[in-house]
Amino acid sequence: MIETTLSAEKPWESGRTQAVTEKLAKQGRVNSFYIGAGMSSAFWLNQGSYNEATRPYIGRYSTSIMPDFTLGYYLHNPDVNIAIGYRSYGASTNTYGVIHRLNRRSFVMEATKYLFDYHGFVPFVGPALSYENLAFEEFVESEPSLDLSEEKLGYGLTFGWDIRPDRIQSFILRTNLRWYPNLFLTVAPDANVSFNNLEFNFIQLIIYPGRMFPRKSKK
């Protein structure tokens, strides 16, 4: 277990952290770029109308695992993050001679607002807008049946929490969840393959490079 709050307790209790934060905020130095990396999982929430109508024996696709990278900017005064990220993952199944392969590549932009700070536990929530490349292949008895792809915009909700002892840390730990409720690939006018999912990024390391090296204070 990584403890990120212990070293910050005494300066916070003494009031020194608050004084330093206010001074840096006046200089515009709390606002900061950050990078993040971690591992995520994606839970496929439903089958879509194509499977329900033609392949009801195919169950929900298995959980996908993928790396999760983020580049963002933190705004101190509104206590808001603005970030872009990329992820690529897929799923496959083989049931009664029918093979399905799904792949999702996604660039996402999100803005999240911190709600409150409870002793360093800081939840956040905000909208996400994504540019999606969705692909679906189907084989029946080893013969190609469908090979489709689609590029489209998606939308969702990002929520989670930071373990943030104060606003001037050079690194923190973050947990992200992203919900995409209406993401699908069209197979026919009345049939689709669902890419609705819930992404769960249990631990992401967030680093603020500009805070890692001391800079000369402005007078």
C-alpha positions in Angstrom: 0.0 0.0 0.0 1.3 3.5 -0.9 0.7 6.1 1.8 0.5 9.6 0.2 -1.0 11.5 3.1 1.3 10.9 6.1 4.0 13.4 5.2 1.5 16.1 4.6 -0.3 15.9 7.9 2.0 18.0 10.1 2.3 20.9 7.6 -1.5 20.9 7.1 -2.2 20.9 10.9 0.3 23.8 11.5 -1.4 25.9 8.8 1.8 26.1 6.7 0.3 24.1 3.8 -2.6 26.6 3.5 -0.3 29.6 3.6 2.0 28.1 0.9 -1.1 27.2 -1.2 -2.5 30.7 -1.1 0.9 32.2 -1.9 1.4 29.9 -4.9 -2.2 30.4 -6.1 -1.6 34.2 -6.2 1.4 33.5 -8.4 -0.7 31.2 -10.7 1.6 28.2 -9.8 -1.1 25.8 -8.4 -2.6 25.5 -11.9 -0.6 22.7 -13.4 -0.3 20.2 -16.3 -0.4 16.6 -15.3 0.1 13.1 -16.8 -1.4 9.9 -15.6 -1.0 6.2 -16.2 -2.7 3.1 -14.8 -4.5 -0.1 -15.7 -8.2 -0.1 -16.4 -10.9 -2.7 -16.9 -14.1 -2.4 -19.0 -17.3 -4.2 -18.2 -19.6 -4.8 -21.2 -23.1 -4.0 -19.9 -25.4 -5.5 -22.5 -25.6 -7.4 -25.8 -27.2 -5.1 -28.2 -30.3 -5.8 -30.4 -28.3 -7.9 -33.0 -27.4 -10.5 -30.5 -30.8 -10.4 -28.8 -32.5 -11.1 -32.1 -30.1 -13.5 -33.9 -27.6 -14.8 -31.3 -29.5 -15.0 -27.9 -27.2 -17.8 -26.8 -24.2 -15.6 -26.7 -23.8 -14.1 -23.2 -22.3 -10.9 -22.1 -18.8 -10.3 -23.3 -16.0 -10.9 -20.8 -14.3 -8.0 -19.0 -11.5 -6.3 -20.9 -8.2 -5.1 -19.5 -6.2 -2.2 -21.0 -3.7 0.5 -20.1 -5.1 4.0 -19.5 -3.1 7.1 -20.3 -4.2 10.7 -19.5 -2.8 14.2 -20.2 -4.6 17.0 -18.3 -4.5 20.4 -16.8 -5.7 21.3 -13.3 -7.4 24.7 -12.5 -7.0 25.6 -8.9 -9.7 28.3 -8.5 -12.7 26.3 -9.8 -11.0 23.1 -8.6 -11.5 21.5 -12.0 -9.6 19.0 -14.2 -9.6 19.2 -18.0 -8.1 16.1 -19.6 -7.7 14.1 -22.8 -7.0 10.3 -22.8 -6.7 7.3 -25.1 -7.6 3.7 -24.7 -7.8 0.6 -26.9 -9.3 -2.7 -26.0 -11.5 -5.5 -27.3 -13.4 -8.7 -26.4 -14.1 -12.0 -28.1 -16.3 -15.0 -27.7 -16.7 -18.4 -29.3 -20.2 -20.0 -28.7 -21.6 -22.9 -30.7 -19.3 -22.2 -33.6 -20.1 -18.5 -33.7 -17.1 -16.2 -33.1 -17.4 -12.6 -32.2 -14.5 -10.1 -32.1 -15.0 -6.5 -30.9 -12.5 -3.7 -30.7 -12.8 -0.2 -29.4 -10.3 2.6 -29.9 -11.2 5.9 -28.2 -9.9 9.4 -27.7 -11.8 11.1 -24.9 -12.0 14.6 -23.6 -13.4 15.2 -20.1 -13.9 17.9 -17.6 -14.4 17.0 -13.9 -15.3 19.1 -10.9 -14.2 18.2 -7.4 -17.2 18.1 -5.1 -15.7 18.3 -1.6 -12.6 17.3 0.4 -13.0 14.9 3.3 -9.6 14.6 4.9 -7.8 14.0 1.5 -10.6 12.0 0.0 -11.8 14.1 -2.9 -14.6 12.9 -5.2 -15.2 14.4 -8.6 -17.7 14.1 -11.5 -18.1 15.5 -15.0 -19.0 14.9 -18.7 -16.9 13.0 -21.2 -17.0 13.4 -25.0 -15.2 10.8 -27.2 -14.2 10.1 -30.7 -14.7 6.4 -31.3 -13.5 3.8 -33.8 -15.7 0.7 -33.2 -15.1 -2.6 -35.0 -17.0 -5.9 -35.1 -16.3 -9.2 -36.8 -18.4 -12.4 -36.8 -17.5 -15.9 -38.1 -19.9 -18.7 -38.4 -18.3 -22.2 -38.6 -15.0 -20.4 -39.4 -16.6 -18.5 -42.4 -16.7 -14.7 -42.3 -20.2 -13.4 -41.7 -19.8 -9.8 -40.7 -16.9 -7.4 -40.8 -18.0 -3.9 -39.8 -16.4 -0.7 -38.4 -17.7 2.8 -37.7 -16.3 6.1 -36.5 -18.5 8.2 -34.4 -18.8 10.6 -31.4 -19.7 9.1 -28.1 -20.6 10.6 -24.7 -20.5 9.5 -21.1 -20.0 10.4 -17.5 -16.7 10.4 -15.6 -16.7 10.1 -11.9 -14.3 8.9 -9.1 -12.1 10.2 -6.4 -8.5 11.4 -5.7 -6.4 10.7 -2.6 -5.2 14.3 -2.4 -3.6 15.5 0.9 -3.5 19.0 -0.4 -3.4 20.9 -3.7 0.3 21.3 -4.0 1.4 17.6 -4.1 3.7 16.6 -7.0 1.8 13.3 -7.3 -1.5 11.8 -6.2 -3.5 8.6 -6.6 -6.8 8.6 -8.6 -9.6 6.2 -9.2 -11.7 6.7 -12.3 -15.0 5.3 -13.5 -16.4 6.1 -16.9 -19.9 5.2 -18.0 -20.9 5.1 -21.7 -24.7 4.5 -21.8 -25.4 4.7 -25.5 -22.5 3.5 -27.5 -23.2 1.0 -30.3 -22.2 0.0 -33.8 -24.9 -0.3 -36.4 -25.3 -3.7 -38.1 -28.6 -3.0 -39.9 -31.3 -0.3 -39.7 -32.9 -2.1 -36.8 -30.0 -3.9 -35.3 -26.8 -2.9 -33.5 -23.9 -4.3 -31.5 -23.6 -2.7 -28.1 -20.4 -1.1 -26.8 -22.1 0.2 -23.7 -19.6 -0.3 -20.9 -18.4 0.8 -17.5 -14.6 1.5 -17.3 -13.0 1.1 -13.9 -9.5 2.4 -13.4 -8.8 1.3 -9.9 -5.5 3.1 -9.3 -4.0 5.7 -11.6 -0.8 7.6 -10.8 -1.1 11.3 -11.5 2.1 13.3 -11.7 2.5 17.1 -11.9 5.9 17.6 -13.5 5.9 21.3 -12.9 5.6 20.8 -9.1 8.5 18.3 -8.9 11.3 20.9 -9.2 11.4 24.1 -7.1 11.1 27.3 -9.0 12.2 30.8 -8.0 9.4 32.6 -6.4 8.0 35.7 -8.0 8.2 38.9 -6.0 
